[in-house]
Every structure is written in structure tokens, then in C-alpha cells.
Amino acid sequence: MAGALVAGGWGLFAGAALLVGAAVGTLVRVPPRLIALVMAFGSGVLMAAVSFELIAEAYERSGMVPVVTGAVGGAVVYSGANALLARRGARHRKRSGEQQPSEEEAPGSGNAMALGALLDGVPESVVIGTSLLGGGHLGVATVGAVFISNLPEGLASAAGMRAAGRGRGYVFALWGGIAVVSGLAALAGYALLGGVSAAVVATITAVAGGAILAMIADTMIPEAYGRVHLLTGPVTVIGFLSAFALAHL
């Protein structure tokens, strides 16, 4: 029970970055280029966490087959769900400008964006819980990566929601709810998977890794590149190396 609560606490901590970012995006006018730069940095951090902690850990637990099947499956499921939500108005949920539709322009788009936020956040949180299974140690780079990437996500999305005419109450309720769900997902990842085989845990970890990589490619990198263009690559590399260094302290 104590382990599950610890996992849930770290998941809530990482998810709370969404609420912090939303508060900044709602209350302060942050230059869109700065948001894009932070998004690029967060993309690099997440890539490093997926590479050196999630995928590497899955491989060490059970070999190549669970890694390949899990990562491809996670990417396909995420991309398919993302495509469905995009048709319902959630395509630009991470955009900070005026790309997001209002409820009048696309009825139900608010609900679609809420589901999209869940789709983005749950895989990240589950792996925080699974990393503690079997006496494992919490990956500092993983938690740091999720926290850092959540900041610009909450910031950009909140700014875009406000530009689309959604109120502060909606913005804070959405991201506060997602932060709580993040904690519950991490707790569930620990509590529900504690008795399963190493191969199953490895596959689930790889599924999350594939979903996160697809999310970076589908939503985070396009937002960054749309604003800062050629700076996206170098800043992403800096984020990647920062997380790599953090993981090897």
C-alpha cells in the first residue's frame, strides 16, 4: 500500500506541472516563441527518458520482442485515438495561438480536448508507477521529463483555450482534473501490475514509450517548429542531453 501511495504521489507531482503551466498561461501573457522553445526542450527531455529509461528498462526485463510489439502497439493506438479526437476538435489542443476552435465553431471540442489531455498524460503516469515495481528505483529522468514536458503543454493549451473563448474555470478544472488522474494512473500502474510477469510489465512499459514518442511527433514538435523553426532541433537536442546527464548523476 505504501508503495502505491508513493507512486501516486510522484504521478500527482508530475501531473501538477500541467496546472502550474495552465496558471501561467492563463494569468500571464507568455510570448508564443518562448512557449515553443520550452516545448522543444521538453520534447528532447521526454525522448531521452523514453530511450534510456522506458525502452531500455523494458528490454532489460524481457528482451526485444516485448519492446518492439509494445512500442509499435502503443504508437498505433495513440495515433489512432489522436486522429479520432482531432476530427472532433482536439487537433490543436497543445497550440498556444488561435488555432483551437471555440465551442460555437466546433460543438463538443472542449470534451475532445479533455480526452486528448487524458490520452497524452496517462501513459506517462503509468510508467512512473511501473518503474517502482519489483523493488525498482524511481527514474529521476522519467519524472523530471514528464514534469518538464507538462509545463509547456499546460501553458500552451491554456493560452489557446483562452484565445478560443473558454473561461478560466474551465481551464483550471480541466488541468486540475488531469493532474489528479495522473496521480491515480501512477498508483494504478503500481497496484494493478505488481503480480504480473516481467514480460507483461516490459510490454506495458514499451507501450507507454511508443505512445509518448508518437505524442512528441504528433503534437509537441509541430507546435515548437511552427513557432521557432530551425531553433527546434538544437533546443530539442539540449533537452535530450540535459535528461541524459540527469539520468547519469
DODREN-293728 format. One record per residue (C-alpha): residue in three letters; y, x, z. Coordinates in steps of 0.001 Angstrom, whole numbers, padded with zeros to 6 digits, always signed. Each point is the difference from the previous one (the first is absolute). Example, Ala and Ser with C-alpha at 12.3 -4.5 7.8 and 13.67 -1.06 7.14 Angstrom:
BEGIN
ALA-004500+012300+007800;SER+003440+001370-000660;
end
This chain:
BEGIN
MET+000000+000000+000000;ALA+002382+002815+000886;GLY-000608+001659-003367;ALA+000733-003223-001850;LEU+003276-000412+001888;VAL+000987+003585-000796;ALA-000748-000600-003684;GLY+001985-003238+000063;GLY+002915+001730+001697;TRP+000186+002688-002657;GLY-000271-002611-002730;LEU+002850-001950+001571;PHE+002047+003201+000288;ALA-000457+000791-003703;GLY+000694-003610-000976;ALA+003144-000124+002146;ALA+001618+002358-002504;LEU+000183-002996-002359;LEU+002108-001860+002542;VAL+002219+003038+000582;GLY+000505+000404-003732;ALA+000696-003711-000395;ALA+002607+000129+002753;VAL+001782+002887-001714;GLY-000253-001664-003416;THR+001344-003282+001354;LEU+002791+001265+002225;VAL+001152+003143-001830;ARG+000767+000534-003664;VAL-002178+002966-000931;PRO+000621+001554-003449;PRO-002861-000986-002348;ARG-000459+003621-001097;LEU-000596+001047+003607;ILE-002586-002758+000396;ALA-001709+001233-003172;LEU-000069+003582+001235;VAL-001594-001059+003285;MET-002482-002105-001985;ALA-000951+003061-002073;PHE-000376+002104+003142;GLY-002166-002683+001612;SER-002159-000145-003134;GLY-000719+003704+000273;VAL-000811-000303+003688;LEU-002455-002827-000654;MET-001644+001925-002850;ALA-000646+002919+002327;ALA-001428-002260+002703;VAL-002334-001652-002511;SER-001100+003346-001436;PHE-000493+002099+003123;GLU-000936-002620+002580;LEU-001326-003225-001499;ILE-001911+001144-003075;ALA-000987+003337+001533;GLU-001246-001734+003166;ALA-001965-002561-002032;TYR-001651+002816-001961;GLU-000916+001900+003141;ARG-001505-003139+001543;SER-002236-001013-002884;GLY+000450+001919-003250;MET+001394-000712-003436;VAL-001523-003385-000882;PRO+001749-002034+002766;VAL+003264+001809-000804;VAL-000082-000816-003703;THR-001244-003582+000328;GLY+002304-000768+002903;ALA+003155+001535-001476;VAL-000488-001598-003422;GLY-000825-003343+001605;GLY+003062+000176+002239;ALA+002276+000824-002926;VAL-001419-002805-002155;VAL+000231-002616+002757;TYR+003542+001044+000949;SER+001235+000073-003598;GLY-001600-003362-000769;ALA+001509-001654+003073;ASN+003344+001650-000717;ALA-000020-001361-003551;LEU-000659-003537+001260;LEU+002808+000233+002554;ALA+002356+001473-002610;ARG-000399-003166-002070;ARG+001105-002039+003011;GLY+003205+001932+000596;ALA-001046+003047+002046;ARG+000232+002587-002785;HIS+003172+001588+001379;ARG-000694-000353+003741;LYS+000795+003682+000610;ARG+003153+000032-002129;SER+003356+000349+001740;GLY+002195-001407-002772;GLU+000299-003485-001436;GLN-003408-000017-001712;GLN-001616-002301+002568;PRO+000177-003684-000953;SER+001524-002559+002318;GLU-002033-002993+001171;GLU+001971-002167-002441;GLU-000874+002281-002923;ALA-003672+000322+000947;PRO-001229-002565+002538;GLY-002624+001504+002281;SER+001087+003574-000681;GLY+000781+000497+003691;ASN-003582-000780+000946;ALA-001246+002245-002799;MET+002091+002877+001331;ALA-001362-000566+003494;LEU-003556+000169-001367;GLY+000963+003088-001980;ALA+001252+001674+003155;LEU-003346-000771+001650;LEU-001816+001393-003027;ASP+001981+003232+000287;GLY-000295+000402+003757;VAL-003532-000991+000977;PRO-001919+002882-001673;GLU+002286+002546+001643;SER-000525-001541+003416;VAL-003768-000387-000245;VAL-000461+003731-000605;ILE+002010+000768+003138;GLY-002662-001905+001936;THR-002986+001475-001852;SER+001286+003548+000495;LEU-000719-000351+003728;LEU-003613-001112-000440;GLY-002826+002235+001168;GLY+002218+002076+002220;GLY+002277+000848-002882;HIS+003524+001218+000497;LEU+002967-001963-001178;GLY+001394+001519-003176;VAL+003591+000928+000792;ALA+000742+000306-003690;THR-001432-003466-000664;VAL+002078-001737+002675;GLY+003057+002052-000949;ALA-000517-000789-003673;VAL-000309-003736+000604;PHE+003041-000004+002299;ILE+002161+002028-002408;SER-001046-002052-003033;ASN+000614-003269+001857;LEU+003620+000886+000742;PRO+001238-000046-003616;GLU-002298-002929-000801;GLY+001584-002134+002705;LEU+003464+001261-000875;ALA-000265-000588-003747;SER-001748-003358+000308;ALA+002475-001298+002566;ALA+002965+001030-002151;GLY-001581-001702-003008;MET-000764-003158+001973;ARG+003570-000208+001214;ALA+001246+000460-003579;ALA-002281-002885-001043;GLY+001643-002240+002617;ARG-002662+000028+002736;GLY+001337-000131+003537;ARG-000313+002585+002746;GLY-002337-002268+001947;TYR-002443-000057-002904;VAL+000181+003785-000450;PHE-000555+000850+003671;ALA-002714-002649+000446;LEU-001862+001337-003033;TRP+000045+003661+000953;GLY-000503-000685+003693;GLY-003088-002024-000888;ILE-001302+002743-002286;ALA+000479+002567+002781;VAL-002119-002140+002340;VAL-002653-000481-002690;SER-000039+003784-000522;GLY-000861+000470+003656;LEU-002711-002659-000179;ALA-001452+001544-003184;ALA-000258+003417+001668;LEU-001628-001602+003045;ALA-002439-001871-002254;GLY-000800+003171-001923;TYR-001114+001611+003249;ALA-001625-002978+001711;LEU-001909-001498-002936;LEU-001276+003192-001594;GLY-001116+001877+003079;GLY-003691-000791-000474;VAL-000350+000445-003752;SER-001464+002985-001811;ALA+001937+003081-001062;ALA-000407-001010-003636;VAL+001649-003375+000601;VAL+002911+001562+001894;ALA+000387+002598-002760;THR+000041-002697-002664;ILE+002598-002089+001858;THR+002148+003084+000539;ALA-000233+000797-003718;VAL+000828-003620-000886;ALA+003174+000287+002062;GLY+000801+003359-001596;GLY-000395-001420-003508;ALA+002128-003035+000852;ILE+002759+002210+001427;LEU+000029+002248-003086;ALA+000215-003074-002232;MET+002844-001364+002146;ILE+001912+003289-000335;ALA-000389-000033-003778;ASP+000707-003727-000438;THR+002946-000486+002347;MET+001423+003077+001738;ILE+000318+002527-002825;PRO+001543-002545-002428;GLU+002673-000898+002582;ALA+000808+003659+000569;TYR+000021+000948-003681;GLY+002114-002997-000931;ARG+002827+001358+002149;VAL-000233+003807+000117;HIS-002040+000798-003132;LEU-000748+003728-000204;LEU+000539+000534+003743;THR-003050-002163+000701;GLY-002501+002757-000782;PRO+001478+002787+002161;VAL+000676-002313+002967;THR-003541-001404-000209;VAL-001374+003551+000072;ILE+002149+000804+003039;GLY-001423-003049+001768;PHE-003535+001036-000955;LEU+000471+003528+001342;SER+001654-001284+003174;ALA-003020-002161+000810;PHE-002364+002832-000933;ALA+001788+002314+002431;LEU-000027-002677+002715;ALA-003749-000446-000403;HIS-000584+003723+000472;LEU+002140+000613+003067;
end
